[in-house]
Structures are given as C-alpha cells and as structure tokens.
C-alpha cells in the first residue's frame, strides 16, 4: 500500500507569489490534515479535511487555505507569500480521524525568497 | 501552541544502551502518538497509545502513559546508530485528526 504522497517535494517562490501543494492520502483514508513545521514554531496544525469538508482549523491567517476532492486527495494554497512562510509542510492521513493512527508524508519544502 | 513538552531536549547515548524520552502534556487527551523524524524528512509513526491504556510495546519500543500525571515515556532498548533522529510526542484530544506536538527530542546514538 502506498503511503501519503506529497508533491512537489521542494520549491522556491518569491514573496508575494502564491503556492499550491498537493497531497494524496493512503488509499481508503478519508481524513487529510496539514501541518507546518518551522525551527522556531515547531509543528503546528493548519487544517483538517474529512469527506471534502473542513472539519478543523488551526490558528493561521486566511492566506492559508485548503480543499479536499471527492477522491480524498487534498491541496493547500498559500497566497501572498511571506518570508516567514518558509517551512516544511506536512500532510497526514488517517482512516476516519477518530483515535486512529495518523500517517505523514515526506513533506514539501517551501522556501520563500 | 505546544501541548507537549519533551524531556530531555537532547540525548546522546552509546549504541546498545537504552534511550528514555519523556513527554508531558497539559489537557485531557484521547490518545498520544510518538513519531520519529530523520533530518529533513517526514514523520514516521512509531506507536499510538490510547488514554485507557497504560503501556504498549512494539519491537524495541515501549511506551507508557500516565494520565493522572499527564505524561508519557518512550523507551528504545538496545539502541542503534540508525535510531539517531528527532522524536516527537503528539496528543489527540477529539474525534478528529488534529494533533498537538511537543518541540521534540534530538537523539544521537554513537556507534
């Protein structure tokens, strides 16, 4: 069974641009969540989607958004990029999101210059 | 905000020794999960322990949970150089996939 797949793995963007990251969950998993990891703030929850609906949201500005498709694949978008958005963005999936093991992908490294 | 606090922040041991890492958290939880992260890579799930469980084993890993003290420990026995990584505890509090992570412990295993 394939794990959580994230694309792209690495990308460099300029301040003010926008970026879209993609995540394919483990087959059969309907819950997809996103996390941001930085040296200063550590791992922080961005949002969770379940059956195409946002079920939970972390404390991030509206520039961070996401969506989930009917096949459970998910995308997250960051608009008007700032230098501080440079981070490792991790996608995670779980079977139903209820006390289940949560599996992470390899992440997308975003550098904003 | 961080829910968990891992202790110690860094640990250096010799191959073959045991490594014990501790995690404390602040609120009531449904479960606690431990993850490993190698430099620049994603998180690898190690073990999940539910709030009604006290101890779980998986290979060389042993996890305990004390909900009265709001703390958990991860023991890695007979450590190997390949165990060198950062280790995180993460707590789940509801019927969703939101995890709250600690700052992590850097484990170095010297060959």
Interface residues (C-beta under 8 A of the other chain):
Chain A: X4 X6 X31 X32 X33 X35 X42 X43 X44 X45 X48 X50 X55 X56 X58 X88 X90 X92 X94 X97 X98 X99 X100 X101 X102 X103 X104 X105 X106 X107 X109
Chain B: X2 X30 X31 X33 X35 X40 X41 X42 X43 X44 X45 X48 X50 X88 X90 X92 X95 X96 X97 X98 X99 X100 X101 X102 X103 X104
